[in-house]
Amino acid sequence: MTDWIFNRDTIGCFRFMRCAFDTQTGVAQLVYAFDDGPELTETVTLPGAPFALDAQREAAAQRALRLLHLIAGVSYYKAAVPSGIRIDDYSIDAETAALLEEIYHNGLGEFAYRNGLELRGKIRFPVAASNAAAAPTLGLRTHALVAIGGGKDSLVSIEALRAEGVEQTVTWIGGSQLIAACAAHTGLPTLNIGRQLAPQLFDFNRQGAWNGHIPVTAVNSAILAFAAVVSGVDQVVFSNERSASYGSMIVSADGTVTGEVNHQWSKGWAFESAFGDYLQTHVAADLQYYSLLRPLSELAVARQFAKTDRYDAHFSSCNRNFHILGERPTSRWCGVCPKCHFVFLALAPFLPKLRLVGIVGRNLLDDAAQQAGYDALLEYGDHKPFECVGEGRESRAAMATLAQRAEWREDVLVKRFANQIAPQLDAGEWVIEPLLALSNEHRIPAALWERLRVRFAA
């Protein structure tokens, strides 16, 4: 095996070798390979071992582990994008294959676009089992594993659940100091799950592997679902707003729309609904997966966040602080990336100006050097950035709102919007109120939603 050399152009098959979980150590191993190359072993470590599982929950944990194995494989598959896919240690049914093909095809949409690849019809998971029997009810206890990413969205969910008396554990994956500090500031129980990618992947990248964005939220969702079954709790909660379902419209040189690429597809409704339904039919009937913020737009989430200053000095929505090889938290806000641009703009209609500038460190809307970044958010002469940011209409409505306020309207980018961009907009583009209305498209448990509806409408 030592003479095997990675060459993305000659690899014919990606293999799911096997997966295993040691209840005594809490370590799960996910093993992959290309053709007859070396085994690539990823580990996921659940704190709290040893775990005692009865036979029914052990079987459900095995089903959740296999699902994680299959979804996490996207990190490795993309290195060569071979036409062959093989599952060596177990077989899957047609419903599982359909879910995986949807996740790989859509979740690798930006990756394929940036690399000039065509994935349609290429990704086929082998079906070798009849459809599984309906998953049993495990009797999981009422408790939520709530994913935290250190930004405003998860903090809105955490505080909403706290206010409604829902027992929760604040959960994150990896070694981010920023997230750990933010999680600790909640004062709630925490769970830090370890994830270690196979080290050869970084060697492959240096040897010319295809590289780019993967559906990280899909992988993290599978990890938390596995953790929930092992821990015996019944809810996995994310904080993805409805704006995540909308991608960037790709326009050709002649102005023709040629397609849509959604950077945050696995944060969108299509993934949430498919994945949540699958868990209940294939893993555990009483395991609930949902986004607490799905009925809200990004602007509605910003309005909720503005209600408390508890996290002003602790949260960060700047993605430049988070990297697969380790974070570089010299500052919580870089001030120049699309996330910094958008979060500043989204919060501006709902926060006093001094408070917002104090959070980020400077006024991004009074800096002419940020013009191109804000034009992309406004979808003015550019498409929405490939980032987790709101819809163009949200940015336009927020900017229009600021243009009518004395404390903001003299800032250079707000003034430019009012003078140059606003005259080209339809009247409806100015109105922020419709964007704050709640949607009925979500998976939030009915009893909880009835209580939350009033809170989120205000």
Residue pairs with C-beta under 8 A, 6 or more apart in sequence:
1 36
1 37
1 38
4 36
4 37
4 38
5 207
6 34
6 37
6 79
6 80
6 203
6 204
6 207
6 208
6 209
7 207
7 208
8 79
8 80
8 81
8 208
8 209
8 210
11 34
11 35
11 37
11 80
11 82
12 35
12 82
12 83
12 84
13 34
13 35
13 82
13 84
13 85
13 86
14 32
14 33
14 34
14 73
14 76
14 77
14 80
14 82
14 84
14 85
14 86
15 32
15 33
15 34
15 35
15 85
15 86
15 87
15 88
16 32
16 69
16 70
16 73
16 85
16 86
16 87
16 88
16 89
17 31
17 32
17 33
17 39
17 88
17 89
18 29
18 31
18 88
18 89
19 28
19 29
19 30
19 31
19 65
19 66
19 68
19 69
19 89
20 28
20 29
20 65
21 27
21 28
21 29
21 61
21 62
21 65
21 230
22 28
22 49
23 49
23 50
23 51
23 52
23 53
23 230
24 49
24 50
25 45
25 49
25 50
26 45
26 46
26 47
26 48
26 49
26 50
26 51
27 43
27 44
27 45
27 46
27 49
28 43
28 44
28 45
28 46
28 65
28 68
28 226
29 41
29 42
29 43
30 41
30 42
30 43
30 44
30 68
30 69
30 72
30 73
31 39
31 40
31 41
31 42
32 39
32 40
32 41
32 42
32 73
32 76
32 198
33 39
33 40
34 40
34 76
34 79
34 80
34 82
38 200
40 76
40 198
40 200
40 201
41 198
42 72
42 75
42 195
42 196
42 197
42 198
43 194
43 195
43 196
44 68
44 193
44 194
44 195
44 196
44 223
44 226
45 193
45 194
45 195
45 196
46 193
46 226
46 227
46 230
46 231
47 191
47 192
47 193
47 194
48 191
48 231
51 230
51 231
53 61
53 230
56 136
56 138
57 138
57 229
57 230
57 232
60 135
60 136
60 138
60 229
60 283
60 284
61 226
61 229
61 230
63 135
63 282
63 283
64 222
64 225
64 226
64 229
64 230
64 279
64 283
64 284
65 226
66 90
66 92
67 96
67 222
67 225
67 226
67 278
67 282
67 283
68 219
68 222
68 223
68 225
68 226
70 87
70 92
70 96
70 100
70 125
71 100
71 103
71 218
71 219
71 222
72 219
72 222
72 223
74 103
74 104
74 107
74 108
74 214
74 215
74 218
74 219
75 197
75 201
75 214
75 219
76 198
76 201
77 85
77 104
78 108
78 111
78 209
78 210
78 211
78 212
78 214
79 201
79 204
79 205
79 209
79 210
79 211
80 209
80 210
81 117
81 119
81 122
81 210
83 122
85 123
85 124
85 125
85 126
86 126
87 125
87 126
87 128
91 126
91 127
91 128
91 129
92 100
92 125
92 126
92 127
92 128
92 129
93 127
93 129
93 130
93 131
93 132
94 127
94 131
95 131
95 132
95 278
95 281
95 282
96 125
96 132
96 278
96 282
97 124
97 125
97 126
97 127
99 274
99 275
99 278
100 125
101 123
101 124
101 125
102 270
102 271
102 274
103 215
103 218
103 266
103 271
103 275
104 119
104 123
105 119
105 120
105 123
106 215
106 262
106 265
106 266
106 270
106 271
107 214
107 215
107 218
107 265
107 266
107 271
108 119
108 212
108 213
108 214
108 215
109 119
109 247
109 261
109 262
109 265
110 212
110 213
110 261
110 262
110 263
110 386
111 117
111 210
111 212
111 213
111 214
112 118
112 119
113 250
113 261
114 212
114 213
114 386
115 210
115 212
117 210
132 282
134 281
134 285
135 279
135 280
135 281
135 282
135 283
135 284
135 285
136 284
136 285
137 284
137 285
137 286
138 229
138 232
138 284
138 285
138 286
138 287
139 286
140 228
140 229
140 232
140 233
140 234
140 284
140 286
140 287
141 232
141 233
141 234
142 167
142 233
142 234
142 235
143 167
143 168
143 169
143 233
143 234
143 235
144 161
144 166
144 167
144 168
144 169
144 233
144 235
144 236
144 237
145 168
145 169
145 171
145 191
145 224
145 227
145 228
145 231
145 233
145 235
145 236
145 237
146 154
146 157
146 158
146 161
146 168
146 169
146 170
146 171
146 237
146 239
147 154
147 171
147 172
147 220
147 224
147 236
147 237
147 238
147 239
148 154
148 155
148 158
148 170
148 171
148 172
148 179
148 182
148 183
148 186
149 172
149 179
149 239
150 172
150 176
150 178
150 179
150 182
150 183
150 315
150 316
150 317
150 322
151 315
151 316
151 317
151 343
152 301
152 302
152 305
152 311
152 315
152 317
152 343
152 347
153 239
153 240
153 241
153 293
153 301
154 238
154 239
155 182
155 186
155 305
155 311
155 315
156 239
156 293
156 301
156 304
156 305
157 237
157 238
157 239
157 292
157 293
158 168
158 170
158 186
158 188
159 308
159 310
160 292
160 304
160 452
160 455
160 456
161 168
161 237
161 292
162 168
162 188
163 455
164 448
164 451
164 452
164 455
166 448
168 188
168 189
168 237
169 188
169 189
169 190
169 191
169 233
170 183
170 186
170 188
170 189
170 190
170 191
171 190
171 191
171 192
171 193
171 224
171 227
172 179
172 180
172 183
172 190
172 191
172 192
172 193
173 192
173 193
173 194
173 195
173 220
173 223
173 224
174 193
174 194
174 195
175 192
175 194
175 326
176 322
176 327
177 327
177 329
178 316
178 321
178 322
178 327
178 329
178 332
180 190
180 192
181 314
182 311
182 314
182 315
182 316
183 190
183 192
184 190
185 310
185 311
185 314
191 227
193 223
193 224
193 227
195 223
197 324
201 209
202 325
205 211
213 263
213 386
215 265
215 266
215 271
216 266
217 238
217 240
217 264
217 266
217 267
217 271
218 266
218 271
218 275
221 236
221 238
221 266
221 271
221 275
221 289
224 236
225 236
225 279
225 283
225 287
225 289
228 234
228 235
228 236
228 287
229 283
229 284
229 287
234 286
234 287
234 288
235 287
235 288
235 289
235 290
235 445
236 287
236 288
236 289
236 290
237 290
237 291
237 292
238 267
238 272
238 289
238 290
238 291
238 292
239 291
239 292
239 293
240 264
240 267
240 268
240 272
240 291
240 293
240 294
241 291
241 293
241 294
241 296
241 297
241 298
241 300
241 301
241 390
242 269
242 293
242 294
242 295
242 296
242 297
242 439
242 441
243 297
243 298
243 390
243 391
243 394
244 262
244 264
244 267
244 268
244 269
244 388
245 262
245 268
245 269
245 270
246 262
246 268
246 391
247 260
247 261
247 262
247 263
247 264
247 265
247 384
248 260
248 261
248 262
248 263
248 383
248 384
248 385
248 386
249 257
249 259
249 260
249 379
249 383
249 384
250 257
250 258
250 259
250 260
250 261
250 383
251 257
251 258
251 383
252 258
261 386
262 268
263 385
263 386
263 387
263 388
264 387
264 388
265 271
267 291
267 388
269 294
269 441
272 289
272 290
272 291
272 294
272 443
273 443
275 289
276 288
276 289
276 290
276 443
279 287
279 289
280 286
280 287
280 288
288 443
288 445
289 443
290 442
290 443
290 444
290 445
291 442
291 443
291 444
292 444
292 452
293 301
294 439
294 441
294 442
294 443
294 444
295 438
295 439
295 440
295 441
295 442
295 444
295 449
295 456
296 304
296 438
296 439
296 456
297 390
297 391
297 394
297 435
297 436
298 342
298 346
298 389
298 390
298 391
298 394
299 346
299 349
299 390
299 394
299 397
299 398
299 432
299 435
299 436
300 435
300 436
300 437
300 438
300 456
301 346
302 343
302 346
302 347
302 349
302 350
303 349
303 350
303 436
304 456
305 311
305 347
305 350
306 347
306 350
306 351
309 355
312 355
312 358
312 359
313 359
315 332
316 329
316 332
316 333
317 339
317 340
317 343
318 332
318 333
318 334
318 337
318 339
318 340
319 337
319 339
319 387
319 388
320 328
320 334
320 337
320 339
321 327
321 328
321 329
321 332
321 334
331 361
333 340
333 359
333 360
333 361
334 340
335 360
335 361
335 362
335 364
336 370
336 373
337 373
337 387
338 373
338 376
338 377
338 385
338 387
338 389
339 387
339 388
339 389
340 360
340 364
341 364
341 370
341 373
341 374
341 377
341 389
342 377
342 387
342 389
342 390
342 395
343 360
344 356
344 360
344 364
344 365
345 364
345 365
345 374
345 377
345 395
345 398
345 399
346 390
346 394
346 395
346 398
347 356
347 359
348 356
348 365
348 398
348 402
348 408
349 398
349 401
349 402
349 432
351 359
353 363
353 407
353 408
357 363
363 411
364 370
364 413
365 374
365 402
365 408
365 411
365 412
365 413
365 414
366 411
366 412
366 413
367 412
367 413
368 412
368 413
370 413
371 413
371 416
372 382
373 385
374 395
374 399
374 413
375 381
375 382
376 382
376 383
376 384
376 385
377 384
377 385
377 389
377 390
377 392
377 395
378 392
378 395
378 396
378 399
378 417
378 421
379 392
379 395
379 396
380 421
384 391
384 392
389 395
393 429
393 435
394 435
396 421
396 425
396 429
396 430
397 429
397 430
397 431
397 432
397 435
398 432
399 413
399 414
399 417
399 421
400 417
400 422
400 425
400 429
400 430
400 431
400 432
401 432
402 408
402 409
402 411
402 414
403 409
403 414
403 415
403 417
403 418
403 422
408 414
409 415
409 418
422 430
428 434
438 453
438 456
438 457
442 449
444 452
